[in-house]
């Protein structure tokens, strides 16, 4: 595709300087710049840009509830679960950890790390 664009002198000089620095033609520099700009538009914002946009939003007062007491007190006041068996839970967790260790070892052997 052939496209003719009339550029301001300032941009023409910048393109010529970039072409000299990168040892490219002015057309190659312009194509590279346009390609990069168009691709960044297609990709959308980066995760960092999204987070920065969220952080820049003003606080929503409807999303804030004032404290109604101490979190520590509330957690201490929660009744225990009478059906919870600590010994059984610890035995089950030990079995899970043993299985994870076995899988990791098998993967290490299969992938030549052992």
Rosetta blueprint (number, residue, H / E / L):
1 X L
2 X L
3 X L
4 X L
5 X L
6 X L
7 X L
8 X L
9 X H
10 X H
11 X H
12 X H
13 X H
14 X H
15 X H
16 X H
17 X H
18 X H
19 X H
20 X H
21 X H
22 X H
23 X L
24 X L
25 X L
26 X H
27 X H
28 X H
29 X H
30 X H
31 X H
32 X H
33 X H
34 X H
35 X H
36 X H
37 X H
38 X H
39 X H
40 X H
41 X H
42 X H
43 X H
44 X L
45 X L
46 X L
47 X H
48 X H
49 X H
50 X H
51 X H
52 X H
53 X H
54 X H
55 X H
56 X H
57 X L
58 X L
59 X L
60 X L
61 X H
62 X H
63 X H
64 X L
65 X L
66 X L
67 X L
68 X L
69 X L
70 X L
71 X H
72 X H
73 X H
74 X H
75 X H
76 X H
77 X H
78 X L
79 X L
80 X L
81 X L
82 X L
83 X L
84 X L
85 X L
86 X H
87 X H
88 X H
89 X H
90 X H
91 X H
92 X H
93 X H
94 X H
95 X H
96 X H
97 X H
98 X H
99 X H
100 X H
101 X H
102 X H
103 X H
104 X H
105 X H
106 X H
107 X H
108 X H
109 X H
110 X H
111 X L
112 X L
113 X L
114 X L
